[in-house]
């Protein structure tokens, strides 16, 4: 299994709807996760959750280099344990989703902010899927970005 050196982590800033503690690992929220009445999002945006028992929501995350490495299987295990689900339910299809997430995150340079949004395709058939991507904070100066993302 492929080993990854970067992970998406939280930065705590309520102005940007990021409520998870700084440095906590993030993953895409599942259908049962809620925003815990902390914020509202437009219909095309989605959010991440911290991989701990509270599963605190964050609209954005930052790519950071981690000590050691992480594999898709380890990430899936962490996510399932934080949801209090049986780890034995993880199969090859589920691992592929975690692998794709880690590939997207590791393709970006360190300190890159990322978000997750719904991508809708109408033709040839209507489909809707989540897309993890880089975010540009155009209203911020370089100093403000450095202060937020380079911790």
TORKE-499747 format. One record per residue: x, y, z of N, C-alpha, C, CB in turn; residue number from 0. Coordinates in steps of 0.2 Angstrom, whole numbers, m for minus. Atoms other than C-alpha are relative to their C-alpha. Glycine has a CB too. Layout:
REM TORKE-499747
{nc1: X&nc2: Y&nc3: Z&cac1: X&cac2: Y&cac3: Z&cc1: X&cc2: Y&cc3: Z&cbc1: X&cbc2: Y&cbc3: Z&pos: NUM}
...
REM end
This chain:
REM TORKE-499747
{nc1: 4&nc2: m6&nc3: 0&cac1: 0&cac2: 0&cac3: 0&cc1: 4&cc2: 6&cc3: 0&cbc1: m5&cbc2: 0&cbc3: 6&pos: 0}
{nc1: m4&nc2: m6&nc3: 0&cac1: 6&cac2: 17&cac3: m4&cc1: 0&cc2: 4&cc3: 6&cbc1: m3&cbc2: 5&cbc3: m6&pos: 1}
{nc1: m1&nc2: m4&nc3: m6&cac1: 13&cac2: 28&cac3: 10&cc1: 0&cc2: 8&cc3: m2&cbc1: 7&cbc2: m2&cbc3: 3&pos: 2}
{nc1: 1&nc2: m7&nc3: 2&cac1: 9&cac2: 47&cac3: 10&cc1: 3&cc2: 4&cc3: 6&cbc1: m7&cbc2: 2&cbc3: m1&pos: 3}
{nc1: m3&nc2: m5&nc3: m5&cac1: 19&cac2: 61&cac3: 19&cc1: m4&cc2: 6&cc3: 2&cbc1: 7&cbc2: 2&cbc3: m3&pos: 4}
{nc1: 4&nc2: m6&nc3: m1&cac1: 6&cac2: 74&cac3: 19&cc1: m7&cc2: m2&cc3: 2&cbc1: 0&cbc2: 5&cbc3: m6&pos: 5}
{nc1: 7&nc2: 1&nc3: m3&cac1: m11&cac2: 76&cac3: 28&cc1: m4&cc2: 7&cc3: 0&cbc1: 0&cbc2: m4&cbc3: 6&pos: 6}
{nc1: 4&nc2: m6&nc3: 0&cac1: m25&cac2: 89&cac3: 28&cc1: m1&cc2: 1&cc3: 8&cbc1: m7&cbc2: m1&cbc3: m4&pos: 7}
{nc1: 1&nc2: m1&nc3: m7&cac1: m25&cac2: 97&cac3: 45&cc1: m4&cc2: 6&cc3: 1&cbc1: 7&cbc2: 1&cbc3: 4&pos: 8}
{nc1: 5&nc2: m6&nc3: m2&cac1: m37&cac2: 110&cac3: 54&cc1: 4&cc2: 6&cc3: 2&cbc1: m4&cbc2: m2&cbc3: 5&pos: 9}
{nc1: m2&nc2: m6&nc3: m3&cac1: m33&cac2: 128&cac3: 57&cc1: m6&cc2: 3&cc3: 3&cbc1: 4&cbc2: 5&cbc3: m5&pos: 10}
{nc1: 6&nc2: m2&nc3: m3&cac1: m44&cac2: 135&cac3: 70&cc1: m1&cc2: 8&cc3: m1&cbc1: 1&cbc2: m1&cbc3: 8&pos: 11}
{nc1: 2&nc2: m7&nc3: 2&cac1: m53&cac2: 151&cac3: 64&cc1: m7&cc2: 1&cc3: m1&cbc1: 4&cbc2: 3&cbc3: m6&pos: 12}
{nc1: 7&nc2: 0&nc3: 1&cac1: m71&cac2: 154&cac3: 67&cc1: m3&cc2: 5&cc3: m5&cbc1: m3&cbc2: 2&cbc3: 7&pos: 13}
{nc1: 2&nc2: m4&nc3: 6&cac1: m72&cac2: 168&cac3: 54&cc1: 0&cc2: m4&cc3: m6&cbc1: 5&cbc2: 6&cbc3: m1&pos: 14}
{nc1: 0&nc2: 4&nc3: 6&cac1: m68&cac2: 155&cac3: 41&cc1: m4&cc2: m7&cc3: 1&cbc1: 7&cbc2: m2&cbc3: m2&pos: 15}
{nc1: 4&nc2: 6&nc3: m2&cac1: m80&cac2: 142&cac3: 49&cc1: 4&cc2: m6&cc3: 1&cbc1: m5&cbc2: m2&cbc3: m6&pos: 16}
{nc1: m5&nc2: 6&nc3: m2&cac1: m65&cac2: 131&cac3: 55&cc1: 0&cc2: 0&cc3: 8&cbc1: 7&cbc2: 2&cbc3: m3&pos: 17}
{nc1: 1&nc2: 1&nc3: m7&cac1: m70&cac2: 125&cac3: 72&cc1: 5&cc2: m6&cc3: 4&cbc1: m7&cbc2: m1&cbc3: 2&pos: 18}
{nc1: m4&nc2: 5&nc3: m2&cac1: m58&cac2: 110&cac3: 74&cc1: 6&cc2: 3&cc3: 3&cbc1: 1&cbc2: m6&cbc3: m5&pos: 19}
{nc1: m6&nc2: m2&nc3: m3&cac1: m43&cac2: 112&cac3: 85&cc1: 6&cc2: 0&cc3: m5&cbc1: 2&cbc2: m4&cbc3: 6&pos: 20}
{nc1: m6&nc2: m1&nc3: 4&cac1: m27&cac2: 118&cac3: 76&cc1: 4&cc2: m7&cc3: 0&cbc1: 4&cbc2: 6&cbc3: 1&pos: 21}
{nc1: m4&nc2: 6&nc3: 0&cac1: m17&cac2: 103&cac3: 70&cc1: m3&cc2: m7&cc3: m1&cbc1: 5&cbc2: 0&cbc3: 5&pos: 22}
{nc1: 4&nc2: 6&nc3: 1&cac1: m31&cac2: 90&cac3: 70&cc1: 0&cc2: m2&cc3: m7&cbc1: m7&cbc2: 0&cbc3: 4&pos: 23}
{nc1: 1&nc2: 3&nc3: 7&cac1: m32&cac2: 78&cac3: 55&cc1: m7&cc2: 1&cc3: m2&cbc1: 3&cbc2: m7&cbc3: 0&pos: 24}
{nc1: 7&nc2: m1&nc3: 3&cac1: m47&cac2: 81&cac3: 44&cc1: m1&cc2: m5&cc3: m6&cbc1: m1&cbc2: 7&cbc3: m3&pos: 25}
{nc1: 2&nc2: 4&nc3: 6&cac1: m57&cac2: 70&cac3: 32&cc1: m7&cc2: 3&cc3: m2&cbc1: 0&cbc2: m7&cbc3: 2&pos: 26}
{nc1: 7&nc2: m2&nc3: 2&cac1: m73&cac2: 73&cac3: 22&cc1: m5&cc2: m3&cc3: 5&cbc1: m1&cbc2: m2&cbc3: m7&pos: 27}
{nc1: 5&nc2: 3&nc3: m4&cac1: m88&cac2: 72&cac3: 33&cc1: m5&cc2: m5&cc3: m4&cbc1: m5&cbc2: 7&cbc3: 2&pos: 28}
{nc1: 4&nc2: 5&nc3: 3&cac1: m100&cac2: 58&cac3: 30&cc1: m7&cc2: 2&cc3: 1&cbc1: 1&cbc2: m7&cbc3: 3&pos: 29}
{nc1: 7&nc2: m2&nc3: m1&cac1: m119&cac2: 59&cac3: 29&cc1: m3&cc2: 1&cc3: 7&cbc1: m5&cbc2: m5&cbc3: m4&pos: 30}
{nc1: 3&nc2: 0&nc3: m7&cac1: m122&cac2: 57&cac3: 47&cc1: 3&cc2: 6&cc3: 4&cbc1: 1&cbc2: m6&cbc3: 4&pos: 31}
{nc1: m3&nc2: m5&nc3: m3&cac1: m110&cac2: 71&cac3: 52&cc1: m4&cc2: 6&cc3: m1&cbc1: 7&cbc2: 1&cbc3: m2&pos: 32}
{nc1: 3&nc2: m6&nc3: 1&cac1: m117&cac2: 88&cac3: 56&cc1: 4&cc2: 6&cc3: 1&cbc1: m6&cbc2: 0&cbc3: 5&pos: 33}
{nc1: m4&nc2: m6&nc3: m1&cac1: m111&cac2: 106&cac3: 57&cc1: m1&cc2: 2&cc3: 7&cbc1: m1&cbc2: 5&cbc3: m5&pos: 34}
{nc1: 1&nc2: m1&nc3: m7&cac1: m117&cac2: 106&cac3: 75&cc1: m3&cc2: 7&cc3: 1&cbc1: 6&cbc2: m1&cbc3: 4&pos: 35}
{nc1: 3&nc2: m7&nc3: m1&cac1: m127&cac2: 122&cac3: 72&cc1: 6&cc2: 6&cc3: 1&cbc1: m4&cbc2: 0&cbc3: 6&pos: 36}
{nc1: m5&nc2: m6&nc3: m1&cac1: m110&cac2: 132&cac3: 71&cc1: 0&cc2: 4&cc3: m6&cbc1: 7&cbc2: m4&cbc3: 1&pos: 37}
{nc1: 0&nc2: m4&nc3: 6&cac1: m112&cac2: 138&cac3: 53&cc1: m4&cc2: m3&cc3: m5&cbc1: 7&cbc2: 1&cbc3: m3&pos: 38}
{nc1: 4&nc2: 2&nc3: 6&cac1: m122&cac2: 137&cac3: 37&cc1: 4&cc2: 1&cc3: m6&cbc1: m7&cbc2: 4&cbc3: m1&pos: 39}
{nc1: m4&nc2: 0&nc3: 6&cac1: m115&cac2: 133&cac3: 20&cc1: m5&cc2: 1&cc3: m6&cbc1: 4&cbc2: m6&cbc3: m1&pos: 40}
{nc1: 4&nc2: 1&nc3: 6&cac1: m122&cac2: 136&cac3: 2&cc1: m1&cc2: m7&cc3: m2&cbc1: 3&cbc2: 5&cbc3: m6&pos: 41}
{nc1: 1&nc2: 7&nc3: 2&cac1: m129&cac2: 121&cac3: m6&cc1: 6&cc2: m4&cc3: m4&cbc1: m6&cbc2: m1&cbc3: m4&pos: 42}
{nc1: m5&nc2: 3&nc3: 4&cac1: m114&cac2: 118&cac3: m17&cc1: 7&cc2: m1&cc3: 4&cbc1: 2&cbc2: 4&cbc3: m6&pos: 43}
{nc1: m6&nc2: 1&nc3: m5&cac1: m101&cac2: 118&cac3: m2&cc1: m1&cc2: m6&cc3: 5&cbc1: 2&cbc2: 6&cbc3: 4&pos: 44}
{nc1: 0&nc2: 5&nc3: m5&cac1: m97&cac2: 104&cac3: 10&cc1: 5&cc2: 1&cc3: 5&cbc1: 1&cbc2: m7&cbc3: m4&pos: 45}
{nc1: m5&nc2: m2&nc3: m5&cac1: m86&cac2: 102&cac3: 25&cc1: 4&cc2: m6&cc3: 2&cbc1: m4&cbc2: 3&cbc3: 6&pos: 46}
{nc1: m4&nc2: 5&nc3: m3&cac1: m73&cac2: 92&cac3: 34&cc1: m1&cc2: m1&cc3: 7&cbc1: 8&cbc2: 1&cbc3: m1&pos: 47}
{nc1: 1&nc2: 1&nc3: m7&cac1: m73&cac2: 84&cac3: 51&cc1: 7&cc2: m2&cc3: 3&cbc1: m5&cbc2: m5&cbc3: 2&pos: 48}
{nc1: m6&nc2: 2&nc3: m4&cac1: m59&cac2: 81&cac3: 64&cc1: 0&cc2: m7&cc3: 1&cbc1: 1&cbc2: 4&cbc3: 6&pos: 49}
{nc1: 0&nc2: 7&nc3: m1&cac1: m54&cac2: 63&cac3: 65&cc1: 1&cc2: m2&cc3: 8&cbc1: 6&cbc2: m4&cbc3: m4&pos: 50}
{nc1: 0&nc2: 1&nc3: m7&cac1: m58&cac2: 62&cac3: 84&cc1: m7&cc2: m2&cc3: 2&cbc1: 3&cbc2: 5&cbc3: 4&pos: 51}
{nc1: 7&nc2: 2&nc3: m2&cac1: m73&cac2: 57&cac3: 94&cc1: m5&cc2: 5&cc3: 0&cbc1: 1&cbc2: m3&cbc3: 8&pos: 52}
{nc1: 5&nc2: m5&nc3: 0&cac1: m81&cac2: 74&cac3: 94&cc1: m2&cc2: 1&cc3: m8&cbc1: 3&cbc2: 6&cbc3: 3&pos: 53}
{nc1: 1&nc2: m1&nc3: 8&cac1: m79&cac2: 75&cac3: 74&cc1: m2&cc2: 7&cc3: m1&cbc1: m5&cbc2: m5&cbc3: m2&pos: 54}
{nc1: 2&nc2: m7&nc3: 1&cac1: m79&cac2: 94&cac3: 75&cc1: 1&cc2: 2&cc3: m7&cbc1: 5&cbc2: 5&cbc3: 5&pos: 55}
{nc1: 0&nc2: m2&nc3: 7&cac1: m83&cac2: 102&cac3: 58&cc1: 5&cc2: 6&cc3: m2&cbc1: m7&cbc2: 2&cbc3: m2&pos: 56}
{nc1: m4&nc2: m6&nc3: 2&cac1: m72&cac2: 114&cac3: 48&cc1: m1&cc2: 0&cc3: m8&cbc1: 8&cbc2: m1&cbc3: 1&pos: 57}
{nc1: 1&nc2: m1&nc3: 7&cac1: m75&cac2: 121&cac3: 31&cc1: 6&cc2: 0&cc3: m5&cbc1: m3&cbc2: 7&cbc3: m1&pos: 58}
{nc1: m6&nc2: 0&nc3: 3&cac1: m57&cac2: 122&cac3: 26&cc1: 5&cc2: m4&cc3: 4&cbc1: 3&cbc2: 7&cbc3: m2&pos: 59}
{nc1: m6&nc2: 3&nc3: m3&cac1: m41&cac2: 113&cac3: 29&cc1: 6&cc2: 2&cc3: m3&cbc1: m1&cbc2: m8&cbc3: 0&pos: 60}
{nc1: m7&nc2: m2&nc3: 3&cac1: m22&cac2: 115&cac3: 26&cc1: 4&cc2: m6&cc3: m1&cbc1: 3&cbc2: 5&cbc3: 5&pos: 61}
{nc1: m4&nc2: 5&nc3: 2&cac1: m10&cac2: 103&cac3: 18&cc1: 6&cc2: 1&cc3: 5&cbc1: 2&cbc2: m1&cbc3: m7&pos: 62}
{nc1: m6&nc2: 0&nc3: m4&cac1: 4&cac2: 99&cac3: 31&cc1: 4&cc2: m7&cc3: m1&cbc1: m2&cbc2: 1&cbc3: 7&pos: 63}
{nc1: m4&nc2: 6&nc3: 0&cac1: 19&cac2: 87&cac3: 31&cc1: m1&cc2: m3&cc3: 7&cbc1: 7&cbc2: 2&cbc3: m2&pos: 64}
{nc1: 1&nc2: 3&nc3: m7&cac1: 17&cac2: 74&cac3: 45&cc1: 7&cc2: m4&cc3: 1&cbc1: m6&cbc2: m5&cbc3: 0&pos: 65}
{nc1: m6&nc2: 5&nc3: m2&cac1: 30&cac2: 64&cac3: 55&cc1: m2&cc2: m7&cc3: m3&cbc1: 1&cbc2: 1&cbc3: 7&pos: 66}
{nc1: 2&nc2: 7&nc3: 2&cac1: 31&cac2: 47&cac3: 47&cc1: m4&cc2: 0&cc3: m6&cbc1: m3&cbc2: m4&cbc3: 6&pos: 67}
{nc1: 4&nc2: 0&nc3: 6&cac1: 18&cac2: 43&cac3: 35&cc1: m7&cc2: m3&cc3: 2&cbc1: 3&cbc2: m5&cbc3: m6&pos: 68}
{nc1: 7&nc2: 3&nc3: m1&cac1: 0&cac2: 37&cac3: 33&cc1: m2&cc2: m3&cc3: m6&cbc1: m5&cbc2: 6&cbc3: 2&pos: 69}
{nc1: 2&nc2: 4&nc3: 5&cac1: m8&cac2: 24&cac3: 22&cc1: m8&cc2: 1&cc3: m1&cbc1: 2&cbc2: m7&cbc3: 0&pos: 70}
{nc1: 7&nc2: m1&nc3: 1&cac1: m26&cac2: 24&cac3: 15&cc1: m4&cc2: m5&cc3: 6&cbc1: m2&cbc2: m2&cbc3: m7&pos: 71}
{nc1: 3&nc2: 5&nc3: m5&cac1: m30&cac2: 9&cac3: 27&cc1: 1&cc2: 3&cc3: 7&cbc1: 4&cbc2: m7&cbc3: 0&pos: 72}
{nc1: 0&nc2: m4&nc3: m6&cac1: m24&cac2: 19&cac3: 42&cc1: m5&cc2: 5&cc3: 1&cbc1: 8&cbc2: 2&cbc3: 1&pos: 73}
{nc1: 5&nc2: m6&nc3: 0&cac1: m34&cac2: 34&cac3: 37&cc1: m7&cc2: m3&cc3: 1&cbc1: 1&cbc2: 4&cbc3: m6&pos: 74}
{nc1: 7&nc2: 3&nc3: m1&cac1: m50&cac2: 23&cac3: 35&cc1: m1&cc2: m3&cc3: 7&cbc1: 0&cbc2: m6&cbc3: m5&pos: 75}
{nc1: 1&nc2: 2&nc3: m7&cac1: m47&cac2: 15&cac3: 52&cc1: m1&cc2: 5&cc3: 5&cbc1: 7&cbc2: m4&cbc3: 2&pos: 76}
{nc1: 1&nc2: m6&nc3: m4&cac1: m45&cac2: 32&cac3: 60&cc1: m7&cc2: 2&cc3: m1&cbc1: 5&cbc2: 5&cbc3: m1&pos: 77}
{nc1: 6&nc2: m3&nc3: 1&cac1: m61&cac2: 38&cac3: 52&cc1: m6&cc2: m5&cc3: 3&cbc1: m1&cbc2: 1&cbc3: m8&pos: 78}
{nc1: 5&nc2: 5&nc3: m2&cac1: m71&cac2: 22&cac3: 56&cc1: 0&cc2: 0&cc3: 8&cbc1: 1&cbc2: m7&cbc3: m2&pos: 79}
{nc1: 0&nc2: 0&nc3: m7&cac1: m65&cac2: 22&cac3: 74&cc1: m3&cc2: 7&cc3: 3&cbc1: 7&cbc2: 0&cbc3: 3&pos: 80}
{nc1: 3&nc2: m7&nc3: m2&cac1: m70&cac2: 41&cac3: 76&cc1: m7&cc2: 0&cc3: m1&cbc1: 3&cbc2: 6&cbc3: m3&pos: 81}
{nc1: 7&nc2: 1&nc3: 1&cac1: m87&cac2: 36&cac3: 70&cc1: m3&cc2: m5&cc3: 4&cbc1: m2&cbc2: m1&cbc3: m8&pos: 82}
{nc1: 2&nc2: 6&nc3: m5&cac1: m88&cac2: 21&cac3: 82&cc1: m3&cc2: m5&cc3: m5&cbc1: m5&cbc2: 3&cbc3: 5&pos: 83}
{nc1: 2&nc2: 6&nc3: 5&cac1: m90&cac2: 9&cac3: 67&cc1: 5&cc2: m5&cc3: 0&cbc1: m2&cbc2: 3&cbc3: m7&pos: 84}
{nc1: m5&nc2: 6&nc3: 0&cac1: m83&cac2: m8&cac3: 65&cc1: 5&cc2: 0&cc3: m6&cbc1: m5&cbc2: m6&cbc3: m1&pos: 85}
{nc1: m6&nc2: m1&nc3: 5&cac1: m66&cac2: m7&cac3: 56&cc1: 0&cc2: m6&cc3: m5&cbc1: 6&cbc2: 0&cbc3: 4&pos: 86}
{nc1: 0&nc2: 5&nc3: 5&cac1: m69&cac2: m24&cac3: 48&cc1: m5&cc2: 1&cc3: m6&cbc1: m3&cbc2: m7&cbc3: 4&pos: 87}
{nc1: 4&nc2: m2&nc3: 5&cac1: m82&cac2: m16&cac3: 37&cc1: 4&cc2: 3&cc3: m6&cbc1: m6&cbc2: 4&cbc3: 2&pos: 88}
{nc1: m4&nc2: m3&nc3: 5&cac1: m68&cac2: m8&cac3: 27&cc1: 2&cc2: m5&cc3: m6&cbc1: 6&cbc2: 3&cbc3: 3&pos: 89}
{nc1: m2&nc2: 4&nc3: 5&cac1: m66&cac2: m16&cac3: 10&cc1: 4&cc2: 4&cc3: m6&cbc1: m7&cbc2: m3&cbc3: m4&pos: 90}
{nc1: m4&nc2: m3&nc3: 5&cac1: m57&cac2: m12&cac3: m6&cc1: m3&cc2: 6&cc3: m3&cbc1: 2&cbc2: m5&cbc3: m6&pos: 91}
{nc1: 4&nc2: m6&nc3: 3&cac1: m70&cac2: 0&cac3: m13&cc1: 1&cc2: 6&cc3: 5&cbc1: m7&cbc2: m1&cbc3: m2&pos: 92}
{nc1: m1&nc2: m5&nc3: m5&cac1: m69&cac2: 10&cac3: 3&cc1: 7&cc2: 3&cc3: 0&cbc1: m3&cbc2: m2&cbc3: 7&pos: 93}
{nc1: m7&nc2: m2&nc3: 0&cac1: m50&cac2: 10&cac3: 3&cc1: 1&cc2: 5&cc3: m6&cbc1: 4&cbc2: m6&cbc3: 0&pos: 94}
{nc1: m2&nc2: m4&nc3: 6&cac1: m50&cac2: 18&cac3: m14&cc1: m2&cc2: 7&cc3: 1&cbc1: m4&cbc2: m3&cbc3: m6&pos: 95}
{nc1: 2&nc2: m7&nc3: m2&cac1: m60&cac2: 33&cac3: m8&cc1: 5&cc2: 4&cc3: 4&cbc1: m7&cbc2: 0&cbc3: 4&pos: 96}
{nc1: m5&nc2: m3&nc3: m4&cac1: m47&cac2: 36&cac3: 5&cc1: 6&cc2: 1&cc3: m3&cbc1: 1&cbc2: m4&cbc3: 7&pos: 97}
{nc1: m6&nc2: 0&nc3: 4&cac1: m33&cac2: 33&cac3: m7&cc1: 0&cc2: 6&cc3: m5&cbc1: 1&cbc2: m6&cbc3: m4&pos: 98}
{nc1: 1&nc2: m6&nc3: 4&cac1: m40&cac2: 46&cac3: m19&cc1: 0&cc2: 7&cc3: 4&cbc1: m7&cbc2: 0&cbc3: m3&pos: 99}
{nc1: 0&nc2: m6&nc3: m4&cac1: m42&cac2: 59&cac3: m5&cc1: 8&cc2: 1&cc3: 2&cbc1: m4&cbc2: m1&cbc3: 7&pos: 100}
{nc1: m7&nc2: m1&nc3: m2&cac1: m24&cac2: 56&cac3: 1&cc1: 4&cc2: 2&cc3: m7&cbc1: 3&cbc2: m6&cbc3: 2&pos: 101}
{nc1: m3&nc2: m2&nc3: 7&cac1: m18&cac2: 58&cac3: m18&cc1: m1&cc2: 7&cc3: m1&cbc1: m2&cbc2: m4&cbc3: m5&pos: 102}
{nc1: 2&nc2: m8&nc3: 1&cac1: m27&cac2: 75&cac3: m19&cc1: 4&cc2: 4&cc3: 5&cbc1: m7&cbc2: 1&cbc3: 0&pos: 103}
{nc1: m4&nc2: m4&nc3: m5&cac1: m19&cac2: 81&cac3: m3&cc1: 7&cc2: 0&cc3: m1&cbc1: m2&cbc2: m3&cbc3: 7&pos: 104}
{nc1: m7&nc2: 0&nc3: 1&cac1: m2&cac2: 75&cac3: m7&cc1: 3&cc2: 3&cc3: m7&cbc1: 3&cbc2: m7&cbc3: 0&pos: 105}
{nc1: m2&nc2: m4&nc3: 6&cac1: m2&cac2: 83&cac3: m24&cc1: 1&cc2: 7&cc3: 1&cbc1: m6&cbc2: m1&cbc3: m6&pos: 106}
{nc1: 0&nc2: m7&nc3: m2&cac1: m3&cac2: 100&cac3: m16&cc1: 7&cc2: 1&cc3: 4&cbc1: m6&cbc2: 3&cbc3: 3&pos: 107}
{nc1: m5&nc2: m2&nc3: m4&cac1: 12&cac2: 109&cac3: m9&cc1: m2&cc2: 2&cc3: 7&cbc1: 4&cbc2: 7&cbc3: m3&pos: 108}
{nc1: 2&nc2: m1&nc3: m7&cac1: 13&cac2: 111&cac3: 10&cc1: m3&cc2: 7&cc3: 1&cbc1: 6&cbc2: m1&cbc3: 5&pos: 109}
{nc1: 3&nc2: m6&nc3: m2&cac1: 3&cac2: 126&cac3: 18&cc1: m6&cc2: 2&cc3: m5&cbc1: 5&cbc2: 5&cbc3: 0&pos: 110}
{nc1: 6&nc2: m2&nc3: 5&cac1: m11&cac2: 125&cac3: 4&cc1: m6&cc2: m1&cc3: 3&cbc1: 1&cbc2: m5&cbc3: m7&pos: 111}
{nc1: 6&nc2: 1&nc3: m3&cac1: m28&cac2: 128&cac3: 10&cc1: m5&cc2: m4&cc3: m5&cbc1: m4&cbc2: 7&cbc3: 1&pos: 112}
{nc1: 4&nc2: 5&nc3: 4&cac1: m41&cac2: 115&cac3: 3&cc1: m7&cc2: 0&cc3: 3&cbc1: 3&cbc2: m7&cbc3: 0&pos: 113}
{nc1: 7&nc2: 0&nc3: m2&cac1: m60&cac2: 114&cac3: 3&cc1: m3&cc2: m6&cc3: m4&cbc1: m4&cbc2: 6&cbc3: m2&pos: 114}
{nc1: 4&nc2: 5&nc3: 4&cac1: m73&cac2: 101&cac3: m3&cc1: m7&cc2: 3&cc3: m2&cbc1: m1&cbc2: m6&cbc3: 5&pos: 115}
{nc1: 7&nc2: m2&nc3: 3&cac1: m88&cac2: 105&cac3: m14&cc1: m3&cc2: m5&cc3: m4&cbc1: 1&cbc2: 7&cbc3: m5&pos: 116}
{nc1: 3&nc2: 5&nc3: 4&cac1: m101&cac2: 96&cac3: m23&cc1: 1&cc2: 2&cc3: m8&cbc1: m8&cbc2: 1&cbc3: 1&pos: 117}
{nc1: m1&nc2: m1&nc3: 7&cac1: m98&cac2: 94&cac3: m42&cc1: m6&cc2: m3&cc3: m4&cbc1: 7&cbc2: m3&cbc3: m2&pos: 118}
{nc1: 6&nc2: 3&nc3: 4&cac1: m114&cac2: 92&cac3: m53&cc1: 2&cc2: 0&cc3: m7&cbc1: m6&cbc2: 4&cbc3: 2&pos: 119}
{nc1: 0&nc2: 1&nc3: 7&cac1: m114&cac2: 85&cac3: m70&cc1: m7&cc2: m2&cc3: m2&cbc1: 5&cbc2: m6&cbc3: m2&pos: 120}
{nc1: 7&nc2: 2&nc3: 2&cac1: m130&cac2: 85&cac3: m80&cc1: 0&cc2: m4&cc3: m6&cbc1: m3&cbc2: 7&cbc3: m2&pos: 121}
{nc1: 0&nc2: 4&nc3: 5&cac1: m125&cac2: 77&cac3: m96&cc1: 6&cc2: m5&cc3: 0&cbc1: 1&cbc2: 5&cbc3: m7&pos: 122}
{nc1: 6&nc2: 3&nc3: 3&cac1: m125&cac2: 63&cac3: m102&cc1: m5&cc2: m2&cc3: 5&cbc1: 3&cbc2: m6&cbc3: m3&pos: 123}
{nc1: 6&nc2: 1&nc3: m5&cac1: m134&cac2: 59&cac3: m85&cc1: 2&cc2: 4&cc3: 6&cbc1: 0&cbc2: m8&cbc3: 1&pos: 124}
{nc1: m1&nc2: m5&nc3: m5&cac1: m136&cac2: 69&cac3: m70&cc1: 3&cc2: m4&cc3: 6&cbc1: m7&cbc2: 2&cbc3: 3&pos: 125}
{nc1: m4&nc2: 3&nc3: m6&cac1: m123&cac2: 65&cac3: m56&cc1: 3&cc2: 5&cc3: 4&cbc1: 5&cbc2: m5&cbc3: m3&pos: 126}
{nc1: m2&nc2: m4&nc3: m5&cac1: m117&cac2: 73&cac3: m41&cc1: 5&cc2: m3&cc3: 5&cbc1: m6&cbc2: 3&cbc3: 5&pos: 127}
{nc1: m6&nc2: 3&nc3: m4&cac1: m100&cac2: 70&cac3: m32&cc1: 4&cc2: 5&cc3: 4&cbc1: 4&cbc2: m5&cbc3: m4&pos: 128}
{nc1: m4&nc2: m5&nc3: m4&cac1: m89&cac2: 78&cac3: m19&cc1: 7&cc2: 0&cc3: m3&cbc1: 1&cbc2: m3&cbc3: 7&pos: 129}
{nc1: m6&nc2: m2&nc3: 3&cac1: m73&cac2: 86&cac3: m25&cc1: 5&cc2: 4&cc3: 5&cbc1: 0&cbc2: 4&cbc3: m7&pos: 130}
{nc1: m5&nc2: m3&nc3: m5&cac1: m58&cac2: 90&cac3: m14&cc1: 5&cc2: 5&cc3: m5&cbc1: 4&cbc2: m5&cbc3: 4&pos: 131}
{nc1: m4&nc2: m4&nc3: 4&cac1: m48&cac2: 105&cac3: m21&cc1: 3&cc2: 6&cc3: 4&cbc1: m5&cbc2: 3&cbc3: m6&pos: 132}
{nc1: m3&nc2: m6&nc3: m3&cac1: m37&cac2: 120&cac3: m18&cc1: m4&cc2: 6&cc3: 0&cbc1: 7&cbc2: 1&cbc3: m4&pos: 133}
{nc1: 4&nc2: m6&nc3: m1&cac1: m44&cac2: 136&cac3: m12&cc1: 4&cc2: 6&cc3: 0&cbc1: m4&cbc2: 0&cbc3: 7&pos: 134}
{nc1: m4&nc2: m7&nc3: 1&cac1: m38&cac2: 154&cac3: m16&cc1: m4&cc2: 5&cc3: 5&cbc1: 0&cbc2: 2&cbc3: m7&pos: 135}
{nc1: 3&nc2: m6&nc3: m4&cac1: m41&cac2: 167&cac3: m2&cc1: 2&cc2: 6&cc3: m3&cbc1: 2&cbc2: m1&cbc3: 7&pos: 136}
{nc1: m2&nc2: m6&nc3: 3&cac1: m40&cac2: 182&cac3: m13&cc1: m1&cc2: 6&cc3: 4&cbc1: m4&cbc2: 1&cbc3: m7&pos: 137}
{nc1: 1&nc2: m6&nc3: m4&cac1: m46&cac2: 194&cac3: 0&cc1: 5&cc2: 1&cc3: 5&cbc1: m6&cbc2: 0&cbc3: 3&pos: 138}
{nc1: m5&nc2: 0&nc3: m5&cac1: m31&cac2: 191&cac3: 11&cc1: 7&cc2: 2&cc3: m3&cbc1: 1&cbc2: m7&cbc3: 4&pos: 139}
{nc1: m7&nc2: m2&nc3: 2&cac1: m13&cac2: 198&cac3: 10&cc1: 4&cc2: m6&cc3: 2&cbc1: 2&cbc2: 6&cbc3: 4&pos: 140}
{nc1: m5&nc2: 5&nc3: m1&cac1: 2&cac2: 187&cac3: 10&cc1: 2&cc2: m1&cc3: 7&cbc1: 7&cbc2: 1&cbc3: m4&pos: 141}
{nc1: m1&nc2: 1&nc3: m7&cac1: 5&cac2: 190&cac3: 28&cc1: m5&cc2: m3&cc3: 4&cbc1: 2&cbc2: 7&cbc3: 3&pos: 142}
{nc1: 6&nc2: 3&nc3: m3&cac1: m12&cac2: 186&cac3: 33&cc1: m1&cc2: m8&cc3: m1&cbc1: m7&cbc2: 3&cbc3: m2&pos: 143}
{nc1: 0&nc2: 7&nc3: 2&cac1: m11&cac2: 170&cac3: 23&cc1: 5&cc2: m4&cc3: 4&cbc1: 1&cbc2: m1&cbc3: m7&pos: 144}
{nc1: m6&nc2: 4&nc3: m3&cac1: 6&cac2: 165&cac3: 31&cc1: m2&cc2: m1&cc3: 7&cbc1: 6&cbc2: 5&cbc3: 0&pos: 145}
{nc1: 2&nc2: 0&nc3: m7&cac1: m1&cac2: 169&cac3: 49&cc1: m6&cc2: m6&cc3: 0&cbc1: m3&cbc2: 6&cbc3: 2&pos: 146}
{nc1: 6&nc2: 5&nc3: 0&cac1: m17&cac2: 157&cac3: 45&cc1: 3&cc2: m7&cc3: m1&cbc1: m5&cbc2: 2&cbc3: m5&pos: 147}
{nc1: m1&nc2: 7&nc3: 2&cac1: m9&cac2: 143&cac3: 36&cc1: 7&cc2: m3&cc3: 1&cbc1: m1&cbc2: 0&cbc3: m8&pos: 148}
{nc1: m6&nc2: 2&nc3: m1&cac1: 9&cac2: 142&cac3: 40&cc1: 2&cc2: m1&cc3: 8&cbc1: 6&cbc2: 4&cbc3: m3&pos: 149}
{nc1: m1&nc2: 1&nc3: m7&cac1: 9&cac2: 136&cac3: 58&cc1: 4&cc2: m7&cc3: 1&cbc1: m6&cbc2: m1&cbc3: 4&pos: 150}
REM end
